[in-house]
């Protein structure tokens, strides 16, 4: 019961926009550094455009679930 409550509390807590943007930037940097086939199916400019669009959708603090939904697009 404690873990279910804690998990729900974490999912419902909000994270500052700046922190989310730093996390997103870190994820993108890691993808570019480590994902060998990142540009295999789409040209780099299309991938970069999509990543920029996703980053721009982080405009306010949000819950973890909302951030995960952006990242998973």
Buried (B, 14 or more C-beta within 10 A) or exposed (E): EEEEEEEEEEEEEEBEEEEBBEBBEEBBEEEBEEEEEBBEEEEEEEBBEEBEEBBEBBEEBBBBEBBEEBBEE
